[in-house]
Amino acid sequence: MHNPQLNKDGELIHLLSVEGLPQRILTQILDTAASFMEVSAREVKKVPLLRGKSVFNLFFENSTRTRTTFEIAAKRLSADVINLDINKSSASKGETLLDTIDNLCAMHANLFVVRHASSGAPYLIAEHLQRIGRDDVHVVNAGDGRHAHPTQGLLDMYTIRHYKKDFTQLRVAIVGDILHSRVARSDIHALTTLGVPEVRAIGPETLLPKHLDKLGVHVFHDMNEGLKDVDVIIMLRLQNERMTGALLPSAGEYFRHYGLTPQKLALAKPDAIVMHPGPMNRGVEIHSAVADGSQAVILPQVTFGIAVRMAVMSIVAGN
């Protein structure tokens, strides 16, 4: 089946999901991001790769880190950046998503960065653009529902590669609300594609999706057991806004069993790194002593995210 993210030559034209992308594309993005890290260290933090192109940020959900880093990344590529205020746009007057896209295309948009509460919305836009013959317009998924968050998955991979070098020697644990997490899905697909031999999912039964084992993931309900000898720990926040019904007794009870404390961190390898996509809920999924400790690489993740998003936009819009 044709992958809508790739053109007939196998080049990336949209980034909709990590799932289905070959290892060479993921490695290309990570290698390109590494070259952009040097740009961020310059006094003049700009390269002309997207000069004259218009990037529209369409965020139908709230965001701080993702929206800001996409805007910084596009500006560092010399693009013209337009942040559409969805609450004040025609979408609030009943205009459909695809009508909004058509109108922005008429304004000579070149790239859409889309965050949407509905899973599959970026796919819908990409298919529509192909249908109307706009192969010159590209889509980057900045998070869709519970489905995927590919650039977060990629910046997590960049972080792991930066600190651990070789994916094929690692044991990685993803902890928390995996059921509602689009980041976890993107991370799992990226880790397995890049050759990580053991991916673990740790959490209560109510917060783990069924059939994780079919993705090659080892499931643990006991955090102490799941953290033994891991090289990388990726903590996830509780996605309260996506939960329906009582999935947990209380935040305090959750922290007791699944919060990352210094004592639990000591079960991992001594040089294990701690990651978190943010926003963090201190005292719920992570103890402040860990979040601010020497093994946490949470703020470097944010820095790496700019270079990774520069890489993605330069590849899809520059092919």
C-alpha atoms as a printed R data frame, in Angstrom:
    type eleno elety resid chain resno       x      y      z
1   ATOM     1    CA   MET     A     1   0.000  0.000  0.000
2   ATOM     2    CA   HIS     A     2   1.282  3.480 -0.893
3   ATOM     3    CA   ASN     A     3   2.499  5.526  2.070
4   ATOM     4    CA   PRO     A     4   0.990  9.048  1.710
5   ATOM     5    CA   GLN     A     5   4.048 10.496  3.478
6   ATOM     6    CA   LEU     A     6   6.404  9.524  0.650
7   ATOM     7    CA   ASN     A     7   6.546 10.492 -3.026
8   ATOM     8    CA   LYS     A     8   7.112  7.985 -5.831
9   ATOM     9    CA   ASP     A     9  10.890  8.243 -5.283
10  ATOM    10    CA   GLY     A    10  10.525  7.332 -1.604
11  ATOM    11    CA   GLU     A    11  11.286 10.864 -0.377
12  ATOM    12    CA   LEU     A    12   9.481 12.410  2.594
13  ATOM    13    CA   ILE     A    13   6.852 14.968  1.511
14  ATOM    14    CA   HIS     A    14   4.626 14.962  4.641
15  ATOM    15    CA   LEU     A    15   5.355 13.890  8.215
16  ATOM    16    CA   LEU     A    16   2.121 12.390  9.504
17  ATOM    17    CA   SER     A    17   3.333  9.488 11.656
18  ATOM    18    CA   VAL     A    18   6.541  7.634 12.505
19  ATOM    19    CA   GLU     A    19   4.674  4.395 11.869
20  ATOM    20    CA   GLY     A    20   5.386  3.075  8.388
21  ATOM    21    CA   LEU     A    21   8.505  5.168  7.788
22  ATOM    22    CA   PRO     A    22  11.649  3.201  6.916
23  ATOM    23    CA   GLN     A    23  14.750  3.380  9.109
24  ATOM    24    CA   ARG     A    24  16.647  5.371  6.445
25  ATOM    25    CA   ILE     A    25  14.121  8.245  6.651
26  ATOM    26    CA   LEU     A    26  14.312  8.384 10.465
27  ATOM    27    CA   THR     A    27  18.120  8.346 10.294
28  ATOM    28    CA   GLN     A    28  18.079 11.063  7.608
29  ATOM    29    CA   ILE     A    29  16.000 13.302  9.895
30  ATOM    30    CA   LEU     A    30  18.272 12.666 12.905
31  ATOM    31    CA   ASP     A    31  21.431 13.292 10.865
32  ATOM    32    CA   THR     A    32  19.978 16.501  9.397
33  ATOM    33    CA   ALA     A    33  18.981 17.659 12.889
34  ATOM    34    CA   ALA     A    34  22.553 17.104 14.076
35  ATOM    35    CA   SER     A    35  23.782 19.505 11.387
36  ATOM    36    CA   PHE     A    36  21.251 22.134 12.548
37  ATOM    37    CA   MET     A    37  22.464 22.003 16.173
38  ATOM    38    CA   GLU     A    38  25.460 24.063 15.017
39  ATOM    39    CA   VAL     A    39  23.115 26.731 13.599
40  ATOM    40    CA   SER     A    40  21.514 27.184 17.027
41  ATOM    41    CA   ALA     A    41  24.942 27.870 18.516
42  ATOM    42    CA   ARG     A    42  25.690 30.735 16.095
43  ATOM    43    CA   GLU     A    43  25.250 34.396 16.874
44  ATOM    44    CA   VAL     A    44  23.021 34.718 13.778
45  ATOM    45    CA   LYS     A    45  20.781 31.677 14.032
46  ATOM    46    CA   LYS     A    46  19.494 31.573 10.449
47  ATOM    47    CA   VAL     A    47  19.907 29.558  7.274
48  ATOM    48    CA   PRO     A    48  18.107 30.423  4.002
49  ATOM    49    CA   LEU     A    49  16.657 26.979  3.214
50  ATOM    50    CA   LEU     A    50  12.984 28.048  3.366
51  ATOM    51    CA   ARG     A    51  13.393 31.684  2.355
52  ATOM    52    CA   GLY     A    52  10.292 32.885  0.508
53  ATOM    53    CA   LYS     A    53   8.144 29.984  1.769
54  ATOM    54    CA   SER     A    54   5.101 30.419  4.038
55  ATOM    55    CA   VAL     A    55   4.595 28.142  7.053
56  ATOM    56    CA   PHE     A    56   1.146 28.170  8.679
57  ATOM    57    CA   ASN     A    57   0.858 26.926 12.277
58  ATOM    58    CA   LEU     A    58  -2.671 25.531 12.681
59  ATOM    59    CA   PHE     A    59  -3.077 24.580 16.338
60  ATOM    60    CA   PHE     A    60  -6.614 23.461 17.117
61  ATOM    61    CA   GLU     A    61  -5.396 22.356 20.581
62  ATOM    62    CA   ASN     A    62  -3.411 24.217 23.226
63  ATOM    63    CA   SER     A    63   0.370 23.990 23.106
64  ATOM    64    CA   THR     A    64   3.400 25.800 24.497
65  ATOM    65    CA   ARG     A    65   6.594 23.867 23.677
66  ATOM    66    CA   THR     A    66   5.500 22.363 20.364
67  ATOM    67    CA   ARG     A    67   4.029 25.522 18.858
68  ATOM    68    CA   THR     A    68   6.900 27.723 20.039
69  ATOM    69    CA   THR     A    69   9.643 25.365 18.849
70  ATOM    70    CA   PHE     A    70   7.969 24.961 15.440
71  ATOM    71    CA   GLU     A    71   7.797 28.739 15.110
72  ATOM    72    CA   ILE     A    72  11.453 29.162 16.123
73  ATOM    73    CA   ALA     A    73  12.487 26.339 13.762
74  ATOM    74    CA   ALA     A    74  10.642 27.845 10.778
75  ATOM    75    CA   LYS     A    75  12.100 31.307 11.444
76  ATOM    76    CA   ARG     A    76  15.619 29.863 11.692
77  ATOM    77    CA   LEU     A    77  15.039 28.374  8.238
78  ATOM    78    CA   SER     A    78  14.102 31.924  7.065
79  ATOM    79    CA   ALA     A    79  10.438 31.018  6.369
80  ATOM    80    CA   ASP     A    80   7.545 33.446  6.747
81  ATOM    81    CA   VAL     A    81   5.572 32.132  9.734
82  ATOM    82    CA   ILE     A    82   1.844 32.712 10.211
83  ATOM    83    CA   ASN     A    83   0.230 31.594 13.478
84  ATOM    84    CA   LEU     A    84  -3.477 31.189 12.859
85  ATOM    85    CA   ASP     A    85  -5.577 32.056 15.907
86  ATOM    86    CA   ILE     A    86  -8.138 29.257 15.611
87  ATOM    87    CA   ASN     A    87 -10.488 30.791 18.198
88  ATOM    88    CA   LYS     A    88 -10.711 33.960 16.076
89  ATOM    89    CA   SER     A    89 -10.572 32.272 12.677
90  ATOM    90    CA   SER     A    90 -13.451 31.345 10.369
91  ATOM    91    CA   ALA     A    91 -13.347 27.835 11.869
92  ATOM    92    CA   SER     A    92 -15.131 29.336 14.893
93  ATOM    93    CA   LYS     A    93 -17.857 30.513 12.476
94  ATOM    94    CA   GLY     A    94 -18.489 27.032 11.111
95  ATOM    95    CA   GLU     A    95 -15.950 26.805  8.281
96  ATOM    96    CA   THR     A    96 -14.808 23.225  7.670
97  ATOM    97    CA   LEU     A    97 -11.202 22.185  8.110
98  ATOM    98    CA   LEU     A    98 -10.712 21.554  4.387
99  ATOM    99    CA   ASP     A    99 -12.303 24.892  3.436
100 ATOM   100    CA   THR     A   100  -9.813 26.569  5.778
101 ATOM   101    CA   ILE     A   101  -6.986 24.682  4.036
102 ATOM   102    CA   ASP     A   102  -8.270 25.699  0.566
103 ATOM   103    CA   ASN     A   103  -8.379 29.356  1.574
104 ATOM   104    CA   LEU     A   104  -4.851 29.252  2.991
105 ATOM   105    CA   CYS     A   105  -3.600 27.500 -0.152
106 ATOM   106    CA   ALA     A   106  -5.064 30.415 -2.112
107 ATOM   107    CA   MET     A   107  -2.777 32.626  0.008
108 ATOM   108    CA   HIS     A   108   0.206 30.587 -1.293
109 ATOM   109    CA   ALA     A   109   0.844 28.466  1.791
110 ATOM   110    CA   ASN     A   110   3.751 26.039  1.415
111 ATOM   111    CA   LEU     A   111   3.608 24.075  4.652
112 ATOM   112    CA   PHE     A   112   0.976 23.398  7.325
113 ATOM   113    CA   VAL     A   113   1.961 22.440 10.870
114 ATOM   114    CA   VAL     A   114  -1.218 20.898 12.290
115 ATOM   115    CA   ARG     A   115  -2.247 19.976 15.819
116 ATOM   116    CA   HIS     A   116  -5.792 18.663 16.111
117 ATOM   117    CA   ALA     A   117  -7.925 16.876 18.704
118 ATOM   118    CA   SER     A   118  -9.184 14.411 16.077
119 ATOM   119    CA   SER     A   119  -6.947 11.478 15.191
120 ATOM   120    CA   GLY     A   120  -6.247 11.442 11.458
121 ATOM   121    CA   ALA     A   121  -6.844 15.152 10.769
122 ATOM   122    CA   PRO     A   122  -3.358 15.686  9.220
123 ATOM   123    CA   TYR     A   123  -3.921 12.622  6.990
124 ATOM   124    CA   LEU     A   124  -7.217 14.124  5.836
125 ATOM   125    CA   ILE     A   125  -5.433 17.358  4.884
126 ATOM   126    CA   ALA     A   126  -2.610 15.535  3.062
127 ATOM   127    CA   GLU     A   127  -5.086 13.409  1.076
128 ATOM   128    CA   HIS     A   128  -7.099 16.528  0.196
129 ATOM   129    CA   LEU     A   129  -3.972 18.327 -1.049
130 ATOM   130    CA   GLN     A   130  -3.103 15.356 -3.259
131 ATOM   131    CA   ARG     A   131  -6.670 15.206 -4.577
132 ATOM   132    CA   ILE     A   132  -6.642 18.866 -5.631
133 ATOM   133    CA   GLY     A   133  -3.180 18.544 -7.175
134 ATOM   134    CA   ARG     A   134  -1.276 20.637 -4.615
135 ATOM   135    CA   ASP     A   135   1.886 18.538 -4.399
136 ATOM   136    CA   ASP     A   136   3.789 21.721 -3.593
137 ATOM   137    CA   VAL     A   137   2.083 22.041 -0.182
138 ATOM   138    CA   HIS     A   138   3.260 19.899  2.727
139 ATOM   139    CA   VAL     A   139   1.823 18.792  6.078
140 ATOM   140    CA   VAL     A   140   3.606 18.147  9.375
141 ATOM   141    CA   ASN     A   141   1.622 16.520 12.168
142 ATOM   142    CA   ALA     A   142   2.186 18.324 15.487
143 ATOM   143    CA   GLY     A   143  -0.080 15.873 17.344
144 ATOM   144    CA   ASP     A   144  -3.452 14.395 16.397
145 ATOM   145    CA   GLY     A   145  -5.784 13.087 19.098
146 ATOM   146    CA   ARG     A   146  -4.451  9.922 20.695
147 ATOM   147    CA   HIS     A   147  -2.847  8.809 17.445
148 ATOM   148    CA   ALA     A   148   0.644 10.242 16.877
149 ATOM   149    CA   HIS     A   149   3.133 12.999 17.695
150 ATOM   150    CA   PRO     A   150   5.933 12.225 15.236
151 ATOM   151    CA   THR     A   151   8.245 15.196 15.867
152 ATOM   152    CA   GLN     A   152   8.180 14.512 19.620
153 ATOM   153    CA   GLY     A   153   9.010 10.877 18.898
154 ATOM   154    CA   LEU     A   154  11.876 11.986 16.656
155 ATOM   155    CA   LEU     A   155  13.297 14.460 19.154
156 ATOM   156    CA   ASP     A   156  13.148 11.705 21.772
157 ATOM   157    CA   MET     A   157  15.152  9.488 19.401
158 ATOM   158    CA   TYR     A   158  17.636 12.306 18.823
159 ATOM   159    CA   THR     A   159  18.037 12.705 22.600
160 ATOM   160    CA   ILE     A   160  18.602  8.980 23.096
161 ATOM   161    CA   ARG     A   161  21.129  8.832 20.247
162 ATOM   162    CA   HIS     A   162  22.932 11.909 21.598
163 ATOM   163    CA   TYR     A   163  23.477 10.366 25.026
164 ATOM   164    CA   LYS     A   164  23.568  6.628 24.252
165 ATOM   165    CA   LYS     A   165  24.920  6.480 20.665
166 ATOM   166    CA   ASP     A   166  23.852  2.925 19.710
167 ATOM   167    CA   PHE     A   167  20.136  2.030 19.631
168 ATOM   168    CA   THR     A   168  20.877 -1.689 19.230
169 ATOM   169    CA   GLN     A   169  22.339 -2.017 22.749
170 ATOM   170    CA   LEU     A   170  19.521 -0.396 24.723
171 ATOM   171    CA   ARG     A   171  16.714 -1.279 27.085
172 ATOM   172    CA   VAL     A   172  14.088  1.515 27.124
173 ATOM   173    CA   ALA     A   173  11.148  1.872 29.556
174 ATOM   174    CA   ILE     A   174   8.092  4.039 28.846
175 ATOM   175    CA   VAL     A   175   6.166  4.715 32.052
176 ATOM   176    CA   GLY     A   176   2.665  5.996 32.742
177 ATOM   177    CA   ASP     A   177  -0.477  6.778 30.786
178 ATOM   178    CA   ILE     A   178   0.368  4.991 27.558
179 ATOM   179    CA   LEU     A   179  -3.299  4.398 26.701
180 ATOM   180    CA   HIS     A   180  -3.969  8.093 25.983
181 ATOM   181    CA   SER     A   181  -0.456  9.066 24.857
182 ATOM   182    CA   ARG     A   182   0.282  9.882 21.208
183 ATOM   183    CA   VAL     A   183   3.921 10.402 22.243
184 ATOM   184    CA   ALA     A   184   4.165  6.807 23.496
185 ATOM   185    CA   ARG     A   185   2.838  5.457 20.187
186 ATOM   186    CA   SER     A   186   5.352  7.481 18.182
187 ATOM   187    CA   ASP     A   187   8.191  6.506 20.540
188 ATOM   188    CA   ILE     A   188   7.359  2.784 20.345
189 ATOM   189    CA   HIS     A   189   7.294  2.776 16.529
190 ATOM   190    CA   ALA     A   190  10.518  4.816 16.320
191 ATOM   191    CA   LEU     A   191  12.386  2.690 18.869
192 ATOM   192    CA   THR     A   192  11.500 -0.586 17.175
193 ATOM   193    CA   THR     A   193  12.291  0.792 13.697
194 ATOM   194    CA   LEU     A   194  15.700  2.007 14.882
195 ATOM   195    CA   GLY     A   195  16.555 -1.405 16.284
196 ATOM   196    CA   VAL     A   196  16.117 -1.102 20.062
197 ATOM   197    CA   PRO     A   197  16.023 -4.752 21.221
198 ATOM   198    CA   GLU     A   198  13.862 -4.255 24.331
199 ATOM   199    CA   VAL     A   199  11.075 -1.715 24.804
200 ATOM   200    CA   ARG     A   200   9.147 -1.886 28.082
201 ATOM   201    CA   ALA     A   201   5.756 -0.373 28.948
202 ATOM   202    CA   ILE     A   202   5.121  0.219 32.648
203 ATOM   203    CA   GLY     A   203   1.783  1.301 34.103
204 ATOM   204    CA   PRO     A   204  -1.497  0.230 35.677
205 ATOM   205    CA   GLU     A   205  -3.669 -2.077 33.598
206 ATOM   206    CA   THR     A   206  -6.273  0.683 33.150
207 ATOM   207    CA   LEU     A   207  -3.693  2.957 31.436
208 ATOM   208    CA   LEU     A   208  -2.063  0.451 29.063
209 ATOM   209    CA   PRO     A   209  -3.575 -0.354 25.675
210 ATOM   210    CA   LYS     A   210  -4.344 -3.958 24.878
211 ATOM   211    CA   HIS     A   211  -2.123 -5.928 22.475
212 ATOM   212    CA   LEU     A   212   1.075 -3.960 23.212
213 ATOM   213    CA   ASP     A   213   2.883 -7.283 22.993
214 ATOM   214    CA   LYS     A   214   2.010 -7.400 19.275
215 ATOM   215    CA   LEU     A   215   4.237 -4.336 18.821
216 ATOM   216    CA   GLY     A   216   7.079 -6.241 20.490
217 ATOM   217    CA   VAL     A   217   6.683 -4.359 23.799
218 ATOM   218    CA   HIS     A   218   7.253 -6.043 27.189
219 ATOM   219    CA   VAL     A   219   4.474 -5.056 29.625
220 ATOM   220    CA   PHE     A   220   5.053 -4.506 33.368
221 ATOM   221    CA   HIS     A   221   2.523 -3.482 36.016
222 ATOM   222    CA   ASP     A   222   5.176 -3.410 38.768
223 ATOM   223    CA   MET     A   223   7.403 -0.356 38.281
224 ATOM   224    CA   ASN     A   224  10.222 -1.736 40.425
225 ATOM   225    CA   GLU     A   225  10.384 -4.822 38.237
226 ATOM   226    CA   GLY     A   226  10.080 -2.860 34.980
227 ATOM   227    CA   LEU     A   227  12.889 -0.396 35.746
228 ATOM   228    CA   LYS     A   228  15.548 -3.008 36.483
229 ATOM   229    CA   ASP     A   229  18.672 -2.407 34.378
230 ATOM   230    CA   VAL     A   230  17.064 -0.008 31.865
231 ATOM   231    CA   ASP     A   231  19.203  2.544 29.996
232 ATOM   232    CA   VAL     A   232  16.463  5.077 29.220
233 ATOM   233    CA   ILE     A   233  13.300  6.028 31.139
234 ATOM   234    CA   ILE     A   234  10.603  8.024 29.331
235 ATOM   235    CA   MET     A   235   8.025  9.353 31.803
236 ATOM   236    CA   LEU     A   236   4.550 10.352 30.615
237 ATOM   237    CA   ARG     A   237   2.024 12.624 32.271
238 ATOM   238    CA   LEU     A   238  -1.525 11.580 33.086
239 ATOM   239    CA   GLN     A   239  -3.707 12.764 30.187
240 ATOM   240    CA   ASN     A   240  -6.626 13.791 32.380
241 ATOM   241    CA   GLU     A   241  -8.237 15.743 29.515
242 ATOM   242    CA   ARG     A   242  -8.589 12.523 27.492
243 ATOM   243    CA   MET     A   243  -9.763 10.227 30.281
244 ATOM   244    CA   THR     A   244 -13.362  9.109 30.602
245 ATOM   245    CA   GLY     A   245 -14.470  7.427 33.817
246 ATOM   246    CA   ALA     A   246 -12.414  6.673 36.916
247 ATOM   247    CA   LEU     A   247  -9.235  4.989 35.701
248 ATOM   248    CA   LEU     A   248  -7.220  5.782 38.854
249 ATOM   249    CA   PRO     A   249  -8.065  5.962 42.571
250 ATOM   250    CA   SER     A   250  -6.118  9.238 43.120
251 ATOM   251    CA   ALA     A   251  -3.042 11.173 42.003
252 ATOM   252    CA   GLY     A   252  -1.352 10.366 45.331
253 ATOM   253    CA   GLU     A   253  -1.954  6.656 44.902
254 ATOM   254    CA   TYR     A   254  -0.645  6.843 41.333
255 ATOM   255    CA   PHE     A   255   2.556  8.579 42.490
256 ATOM   256    CA   ARG     A   256   3.112  5.924 45.145
257 ATOM   257    CA   HIS     A   257   3.054  3.141 42.559
258 ATOM   258    CA   TYR     A   258   4.207  4.820 39.317
259 ATOM   259    CA   GLY     A   259   5.905  8.101 40.239
260 ATOM   260    CA   LEU     A   260   9.621  8.173 39.471
261 ATOM   261    CA   THR     A   261  11.474  8.761 42.755
262 ATOM   262    CA   PRO     A   262  15.233  8.637 43.422
263 ATOM   263    CA   GLN     A   263  14.719  5.205 45.014
264 ATOM   264    CA   LYS     A   264  13.044  3.788 41.901
265 ATOM   265    CA   LEU     A   265  15.545  5.459 39.586
266 ATOM   266    CA   ALA     A   266  18.335  3.604 41.454
267 ATOM   267    CA   LEU     A   267  16.938  0.326 40.034
268 ATOM   268    CA   ALA     A   268  17.888  1.417 36.498
269 ATOM   269    CA   LYS     A   269  21.473  1.411 35.233
270 ATOM   270    CA   PRO     A   270  23.699  3.985 36.987
271 ATOM   271    CA   ASP     A   271  24.061  5.990 33.766
272 ATOM   272    CA   ALA     A   272  20.372  5.790 32.790
273 ATOM   273    CA   ILE     A   273  18.808  8.986 31.427
274 ATOM   274    CA   VAL     A   274  15.357 10.310 32.378
275 ATOM   275    CA   MET     A   275  13.162 11.919 29.706
276 ATOM   276    CA   HIS     A   276   9.740 13.592 29.714
277 ATOM   277    CA   PRO     A   277   7.841 15.169 26.776
278 ATOM   278    CA   GLY     A   278   6.302 17.815 29.065
279 ATOM   279    CA   PRO     A   279   4.419 19.381 30.600
280 ATOM   280    CA   MET     A   280   5.582 17.700 33.808
281 ATOM   281    CA   ASN     A   281   3.336 17.160 36.786
282 ATOM   282    CA   ARG     A   282   5.749 17.138 39.713
283 ATOM   283    CA   GLY     A   283   4.596 14.913 42.539
284 ATOM   284    CA   VAL     A   284   2.297 12.967 40.203
285 ATOM   285    CA   GLU     A   285   4.508 11.102 37.725
286 ATOM   286    CA   ILE     A   286   7.935 12.432 38.719
287 ATOM   287    CA   HIS     A   287   9.661 13.582 41.909
288 ATOM   288    CA   SER     A   288  11.336 17.009 41.771
289 ATOM   289    CA   ALA     A   289  14.639 15.492 42.915
290 ATOM   290    CA   VAL     A   290  14.621 13.344 39.749
291 ATOM   291    CA   ALA     A   291  13.283 16.037 37.396
292 ATOM   292    CA   ASP     A   292  16.045 18.429 38.510
293 ATOM   293    CA   GLY     A   293  18.695 15.734 38.983
294 ATOM   294    CA   SER     A   294  21.836 14.945 37.014
295 ATOM   295    CA   GLN     A   295  20.254 12.048 35.098
296 ATOM   296    CA   ALA     A   296  17.355 14.135 33.734
297 ATOM   297    CA   VAL     A   297  17.725 15.349 30.137
298 ATOM   298    CA   ILE     A   298  14.310 17.005 29.957
299 ATOM   299    CA   LEU     A   299  15.492 20.530 29.067
300 ATOM   300    CA   PRO     A   300  17.997 19.308 26.440
301 ATOM   301    CA   GLN     A   301  15.022 17.527 24.823
302 ATOM   302    CA   VAL     A   302  13.404 20.939 24.277
303 ATOM   303    CA   THR     A   303  16.596 22.339 22.729
304 ATOM   304    CA   PHE     A   304  16.995 19.308 20.456
305 ATOM   305    CA   GLY     A   305  13.341 19.712 19.436
306 ATOM   306    CA   ILE     A   306  14.135 22.926 17.538
307 ATOM   307    CA   ALA     A   307  16.828 21.224 15.435
308 ATOM   308    CA   VAL     A   308  14.620 18.177 14.793
309 ATOM   309    CA   ARG     A   309  11.721 20.359 13.625
310 ATOM   310    CA   MET     A   310  14.088 22.362 11.417
311 ATOM   311    CA   ALA     A   311  15.225 19.072  9.908
312 ATOM   312    CA   VAL     A   312  11.671 17.836  9.262
313 ATOM   313    CA   MET     A   313  10.501 21.091  7.650
314 ATOM   314    CA   SER     A   314  13.624 21.478  5.523
315 ATOM   315    CA   ILE     A   315  13.300 17.886  4.256
316 ATOM   316    CA   VAL     A   316   9.558 17.871  3.458
317 ATOM   317    CA   ALA     A   317   9.501 21.360  1.905
318 ATOM   318    CA   GLY     A   318  12.900 21.178  0.286
319 ATOM   319    CA   ASN     A   319  12.772 17.808 -1.497
